[in-house]
Amino acid sequence: QVQLVESGGGLVQTGGSLLLSCAASGRTFSSYAMAWFRQAPGKEREFVASISASGVRTYYVESVKGRFTISRDNTKTTVSLQMDSLKPEDTAVYYCAGGSFYFKTNPYDYTYWGQGTQVTVSS
């Protein structure tokens, strides 16, 4: 079992940066691939980025490549999402998720979920 708690969301202007963090409990954290998803009002939950259990491999949705960076620290059982050059279309609730395979982008492939943190980018 893994419990996830996100933090770091907030309001930022276009072009600004935010660092999202996800703290995980449970001794099996290093066994799971981790991902960030987001959901805007009226839209489906969307894959943003993922990282393999070891942290060696990462995967991003095309729209955030070059702007977002996912990382993890297995000793501290945390996963982070550094978001730079933010755009209004990045506005959403961001969720941390844990699953078996980092290359999976469907929310149904992820077992563990945090409660989400709101990110709002003003124009």
Stockholm file with secondary structure:
# STOCKHOLM 1.0

chainA/1-123         QVQLVESGGGLVQTGGSLLLSCAASGRTFSSYAMAWFRQAPGKEREFVASISASGVRTYYVESVKGRFTISRDNTKTTVSLQMDSLKPEDTAVYYCAGGSFYFKTNPYDYTYWGQGTQVTVSS
#=GR chainA/1-123 SS CCEEEEECCEEEETTCCEEEEEEEESTTGGGSEEEEEEECTTSCCEEEEEECTTSCCEEECGGGTTTEEEEEETTTTEEEEEECSCCGGGCEEEEEEEESCTTCCSGGGEEEECCCEEEEEEC
#=GC SS_cons         CCEEEEECCEEEETTCCEEEEEEEESTTGGGSEEEEEEECTTSCCEEEEEECTTSCCEEECGGGTTTEEEEEETTTTEEEEEECSCCGGGCEEEEEEEESCTTCCSGGGEEEECCCEEEEEEC
//
